[in-house]
Amino acid sequence: MKPAEHNILNEGSDFYIYTPSKTALRTFFYPLRVGSFRYEQGYRQERSSFDSFLLMAIRRGAFAVSTEQGEQGEQRAGEGSFVLVDCYQHHSYRAIEDSDVLWLHFDGPQARAYFELINGKLGTVFSLRDPSYALTRLSGIFTTFHTQQRVSEPKMAKHITDILTEFAVAASDSTPSPQRQPHIIEHVLSYIANHLSEPLPIEELAGLAYMSEYHFIRVFKKETGYTPHAYIIDSRMHAAKYLLLNSDATLKQLCDECGFTDPSAFCAAFKRKTGMSPMEFRQHGAPAPEPAATRP
């Protein structure tokens, strides 16, 4: 659904409403509304009461947030911050810069207990040393609705539990286990592998990582040794080689599958990369590596 409020850009903004089952109401954490909005500076929301708890991840820009949980005045939530609000109490928030925000209204039998634990230690606005674990799961909830996947209430509950538990761990000053914190770049690599036939613009990939394009390119290269563009080209070449050797796909089909829009440009790039044309590669396979030089 598209937002109908003032100061929210229609393009790039979507939200979804979910009605939980009676089983979920009794048993699980459950989503009620989830969205990704592009706010314009000047947006404001104020409620005396609402039917949920609200989690916001500030991907870009900044918000000012006011609640009744003991903090004095407004708190600033900048890029990379999380906001956790008890919407059953009076609250307000406003965009003090143009902002991109991923948000979730949720509830559940243990929601208040988690909220009080987290809010009591971290407050309404906070940051994590490594936000990737929580962001990946929040993104997973939004993606489930955005791509019209089947909604599994136990899986939704697990995602929300994982997010809140990560916050609770931060509140207790413990170091989260690295085994359960897949790096956000790994999430992007998985996305690239599963969407090679699509354009994969840097802006989209940076959005998946909740980073600015400049910061994303720098972090991506540090983690992988490649720029995003070089990694995508290399991934497409690897996929093309596999299809050439293991399928009867035509050149056009291969280009469509691997995301190359121009067969002629693909053939030229492939020859530069391998030293042979795609059809020569299909007939003869990969060239043997040159023998290592030996001392005289």
Secondary structure as a PSIPRED ss2 file (coil, helix, strand):
# PSIPRED VFORMAT (PSIPRED V4.0)

   1 M C   1.000  0.000  0.000
   2 K C   1.000  0.000  0.000
   3 P C   1.000  0.000  0.000
   4 A C   1.000  0.000  0.000
   5 E C   1.000  0.000  0.000
   6 H C   1.000  0.000  0.000
   7 N C   1.000  0.000  0.000
   8 I E   0.000  0.000  1.000
   9 L E   0.000  0.000  1.000
  10 N E   0.000  0.000  1.000
  11 E E   0.000  0.000  1.000
  12 G E   0.000  0.000  1.000
  13 S E   0.000  0.000  1.000
  14 D E   0.000  0.000  1.000
  15 F E   0.000  0.000  1.000
  16 Y E   0.000  0.000  1.000
  17 I E   0.000  0.000  1.000
  18 Y C   1.000  0.000  0.000
  19 T C   1.000  0.000  0.000
  20 P C   1.000  0.000  0.000
  21 S C   1.000  0.000  0.000
  22 K H   0.000  1.000  0.000
  23 T H   0.000  1.000  0.000
  24 A H   0.000  1.000  0.000
  25 L H   0.000  1.000  0.000
  26 R H   0.000  1.000  0.000
  27 T H   0.000  1.000  0.000
  28 F C   1.000  0.000  0.000
  29 F C   1.000  0.000  0.000
  30 Y E   0.000  0.000  1.000
  31 P E   0.000  0.000  1.000
  32 L E   0.000  0.000  1.000
  33 R E   0.000  0.000  1.000
  34 V E   0.000  0.000  1.000
  35 G E   0.000  0.000  1.000
  36 S E   0.000  0.000  1.000
  37 F E   0.000  0.000  1.000
  38 R E   0.000  0.000  1.000
  39 Y E   0.000  0.000  1.000
  40 E C   1.000  0.000  0.000
  41 Q C   1.000  0.000  0.000
  42 G C   1.000  0.000  0.000
  43 Y C   1.000  0.000  0.000
  44 R E   0.000  0.000  1.000
  45 Q E   0.000  0.000  1.000
  46 E E   0.000  0.000  1.000
  47 R E   0.000  0.000  1.000
  48 S C   1.000  0.000  0.000
  49 S C   1.000  0.000  0.000
  50 F C   1.000  0.000  0.000
  51 D C   1.000  0.000  0.000
  52 S C   1.000  0.000  0.000
  53 F E   0.000  0.000  1.000
  54 L E   0.000  0.000  1.000
  55 L E   0.000  0.000  1.000
  56 M E   0.000  0.000  1.000
  57 A E   0.000  0.000  1.000
  58 I E   0.000  0.000  1.000
  59 R E   0.000  0.000  1.000
  60 R E   0.000  0.000  1.000
  61 G C   1.000  0.000  0.000
  62 A E   0.000  0.000  1.000
  63 F E   0.000  0.000  1.000
  64 A E   0.000  0.000  1.000
  65 V E   0.000  0.000  1.000
  66 S E   0.000  0.000  1.000
  67 T C   1.000  0.000  0.000
  68 E C   1.000  0.000  0.000
  69 Q C   1.000  0.000  0.000
  70 G C   1.000  0.000  0.000
  71 E C   1.000  0.000  0.000
  72 Q C   1.000  0.000  0.000
  73 G C   1.000  0.000  0.000
  74 E C   1.000  0.000  0.000
  75 Q E   0.000  0.000  1.000
  76 R E   0.000  0.000  1.000
  77 A E   0.000  0.000  1.000
  78 G E   0.000  0.000  1.000
  79 E C   1.000  0.000  0.000
  80 G C   1.000  0.000  0.000
  81 S C   1.000  0.000  0.000
  82 F E   0.000  0.000  1.000
  83 V E   0.000  0.000  1.000
  84 L E   0.000  0.000  1.000
  85 V E   0.000  0.000  1.000
  86 D E   0.000  0.000  1.000
  87 C C   1.000  0.000  0.000
  88 Y C   1.000  0.000  0.000
  89 Q C   1.000  0.000  0.000
  90 H C   1.000  0.000  0.000
  91 H E   0.000  0.000  1.000
  92 S E   0.000  0.000  1.000
  93 Y E   0.000  0.000  1.000
  94 R E   0.000  0.000  1.000
  95 A E   0.000  0.000  1.000
  96 I C   1.000  0.000  0.000
  97 E C   1.000  0.000  0.000
  98 D C   1.000  0.000  0.000
  99 S E   0.000  0.000  1.000
 100 D E   0.000  0.000  1.000
 101 V E   0.000  0.000  1.000
 102 L E   0.000  0.000  1.000
 103 W E   0.000  0.000  1.000
 104 L E   0.000  0.000  1.000
 105 H E   0.000  0.000  1.000
 106 F E   0.000  0.000  1.000
 107 D E   0.000  0.000  1.000
 108 G C   1.000  0.000  0.000
 109 P C   1.000  0.000  0.000
 110 Q C   1.000  0.000  0.000
 111 A H   0.000  1.000  0.000
 112 R H   0.000  1.000  0.000
 113 A H   0.000  1.000  0.000
 114 Y H   0.000  1.000  0.000
 115 F H   0.000  1.000  0.000
 116 E H   0.000  1.000  0.000
 117 L H   0.000  1.000  0.000
 118 I H   0.000  1.000  0.000
 119 N H   0.000  1.000  0.000
 120 G H   0.000  1.000  0.000
 121 K H   0.000  1.000  0.000
 122 L H   0.000  1.000  0.000
 123 G C   1.000  0.000  0.000
 124 T C   1.000  0.000  0.000
 125 V E   0.000  0.000  1.000
 126 F E   0.000  0.000  1.000
 127 S C   1.000  0.000  0.000
 128 L C   1.000  0.000  0.000
 129 R C   1.000  0.000  0.000
 130 D C   1.000  0.000  0.000
 131 P C   1.000  0.000  0.000
 132 S H   0.000  1.000  0.000
 133 Y H   0.000  1.000  0.000
 134 A H   0.000  1.000  0.000
 135 L H   0.000  1.000  0.000
 136 T H   0.000  1.000  0.000
 137 R H   0.000  1.000  0.000
 138 L H   0.000  1.000  0.000
 139 S H   0.000  1.000  0.000
 140 G H   0.000  1.000  0.000
 141 I H   0.000  1.000  0.000
 142 F H   0.000  1.000  0.000
 143 T H   0.000  1.000  0.000
 144 T H   0.000  1.000  0.000
 145 F H   0.000  1.000  0.000
 146 H H   0.000  1.000  0.000
 147 T C   1.000  0.000  0.000
 148 Q C   1.000  0.000  0.000
 149 Q C   1.000  0.000  0.000
 150 R C   1.000  0.000  0.000
 151 V C   1.000  0.000  0.000
 152 S C   1.000  0.000  0.000
 153 E H   0.000  1.000  0.000
 154 P H   0.000  1.000  0.000
 155 K H   0.000  1.000  0.000
 156 M H   0.000  1.000  0.000
 157 A H   0.000  1.000  0.000
 158 K H   0.000  1.000  0.000
 159 H H   0.000  1.000  0.000
 160 I H   0.000  1.000  0.000
 161 T H   0.000  1.000  0.000
 162 D H   0.000  1.000  0.000
 163 I H   0.000  1.000  0.000
 164 L H   0.000  1.000  0.000
 165 T H   0.000  1.000  0.000
 166 E H   0.000  1.000  0.000
 167 F H   0.000  1.000  0.000
 168 A H   0.000  1.000  0.000
 169 V H   0.000  1.000  0.000
 170 A H   0.000  1.000  0.000
 171 A H   0.000  1.000  0.000
 172 S C   1.000  0.000  0.000
 173 D C   1.000  0.000  0.000
 174 S C   1.000  0.000  0.000
 175 T C   1.000  0.000  0.000
 176 P C   1.000  0.000  0.000
 177 S C   1.000  0.000  0.000
 178 P H   0.000  1.000  0.000
 179 Q H   0.000  1.000  0.000
 180 R H   0.000  1.000  0.000
 181 Q C   1.000  0.000  0.000
 182 P C   1.000  0.000  0.000
 183 H C   1.000  0.000  0.000
 184 I H   0.000  1.000  0.000
 185 I H   0.000  1.000  0.000
 186 E H   0.000  1.000  0.000
 187 H H   0.000  1.000  0.000
 188 V H   0.000  1.000  0.000
 189 L H   0.000  1.000  0.000
 190 S H   0.000  1.000  0.000
 191 Y H   0.000  1.000  0.000
 192 I H   0.000  1.000  0.000
 193 A H   0.000  1.000  0.000
 194 N H   0.000  1.000  0.000
 195 H C   1.000  0.000  0.000
 196 L C   1.000  0.000  0.000
 197 S C   1.000  0.000  0.000
 198 E C   1.000  0.000  0.000
 199 P C   1.000  0.000  0.000
 200 L C   1.000  0.000  0.000
 201 P C   1.000  0.000  0.000
 202 I H   0.000  1.000  0.000
 203 E H   0.000  1.000  0.000
 204 E H   0.000  1.000  0.000
 205 L H   0.000  1.000  0.000
 206 A H   0.000  1.000  0.000
 207 G H   0.000  1.000  0.000
 208 L H   0.000  1.000  0.000
 209 A C   1.000  0.000  0.000
 210 Y C   1.000  0.000  0.000
 211 M C   1.000  0.000  0.000
 212 S C   1.000  0.000  0.000
 213 E H   0.000  1.000  0.000
 214 Y H   0.000  1.000  0.000
 215 H H   0.000  1.000  0.000
 216 F H   0.000  1.000  0.000
 217 I H   0.000  1.000  0.000
 218 R H   0.000  1.000  0.000
 219 V H   0.000  1.000  0.000
 220 F H   0.000  1.000  0.000
 221 K H   0.000  1.000  0.000
 222 K H   0.000  1.000  0.000
 223 E H   0.000  1.000  0.000
 224 T H   0.000  1.000  0.000
 225 G C   1.000  0.000  0.000
 226 Y C   1.000  0.000  0.000
 227 T C   1.000  0.000  0.000
 228 P H   0.000  1.000  0.000
 229 H H   0.000  1.000  0.000
 230 A H   0.000  1.000  0.000
 231 Y H   0.000  1.000  0.000
 232 I H   0.000  1.000  0.000
 233 I H   0.000  1.000  0.000
 234 D H   0.000  1.000  0.000
 235 S H   0.000  1.000  0.000
 236 R H   0.000  1.000  0.000
 237 M H   0.000  1.000  0.000
 238 H H   0.000  1.000  0.000
 239 A H   0.000  1.000  0.000
 240 A H   0.000  1.000  0.000
 241 K H   0.000  1.000  0.000
 242 Y H   0.000  1.000  0.000
 243 L H   0.000  1.000  0.000
 244 L H   0.000  1.000  0.000
 245 L H   0.000  1.000  0.000
 246 N H   0.000  1.000  0.000
 247 S C   1.000  0.000  0.000
 248 D C   1.000  0.000  0.000
 249 A C   1.000  0.000  0.000
 250 T C   1.000  0.000  0.000
 251 L H   0.000  1.000  0.000
 252 K H   0.000  1.000  0.000
 253 Q H   0.000  1.000  0.000
 254 L H   0.000  1.000  0.000
 255 C H   0.000  1.000  0.000
 256 D H   0.000  1.000  0.000
 257 E H   0.000  1.000  0.000
 258 C H   0.000  1.000  0.000
 259 G C   1.000  0.000  0.000
 260 F C   1.000  0.000  0.000
 261 T C   1.000  0.000  0.000
 262 D C   1.000  0.000  0.000
 263 P H   0.000  1.000  0.000
 264 S H   0.000  1.000  0.000
 265 A H   0.000  1.000  0.000
 266 F H   0.000  1.000  0.000
 267 C H   0.000  1.000  0.000
 268 A H   0.000  1.000  0.000
 269 A H   0.000  1.000  0.000
 270 F H   0.000  1.000  0.000
 271 K H   0.000  1.000  0.000
 272 R H   0.000  1.000  0.000
 273 K H   0.000  1.000  0.000
 274 T H   0.000  1.000  0.000
 275 G C   1.000  0.000  0.000
 276 M C   1.000  0.000  0.000
 277 S C   1.000  0.000  0.000
 278 P H   0.000  1.000  0.000
 279 M H   0.000  1.000  0.000
 280 E H   0.000  1.000  0.000
 281 F H   0.000  1.000  0.000
 282 R H   0.000  1.000  0.000
 283 Q H   0.000  1.000  0.000
 284 H H   0.000  1.000  0.000
 285 G C   1.000  0.000  0.000
 286 A C   1.000  0.000  0.000
 287 P C   1.000  0.000  0.000
 288 A C   1.000  0.000  0.000
 289 P C   1.000  0.000  0.000
 290 E C   1.000  0.000  0.000
 291 P C   1.000  0.000  0.000
 292 A C   1.000  0.000  0.000
 293 A C   1.000  0.000  0.000
 294 T C   1.000  0.000  0.000
 295 R C   1.000  0.000  0.000
 296 P C   1.000  0.000  0.000
